[in-house]
């Protein structure tokens, strides 16, 4: 993951890792909440994805560790709390 060296903010790093490793679309990433992450089964529940259906995707252990660290340090309630603002900035 080449982007890891270019991202200093742990929250941004967690967001990028989730998107890249789980194959999420930007629209799915924006809707993602902490409750959608299942630590026990290592899954992410994507709600109302394509055709308004829910789907599950895998969550790698390395990503889970980064997300937990980000939650501890930053304390955001939604994994992608500020993604909408960031997406608009990067476009």
Secondary structure, DSSP 8 states (H G I E B T S, - for coil): -GGGGT---HHHHHHHHHHHHHT--HHHHHH--GGGEETTTTEEEETT-GGG--EEEE--HHHHHHHHHHHHHH--SSTTTTHHHHHHHH-
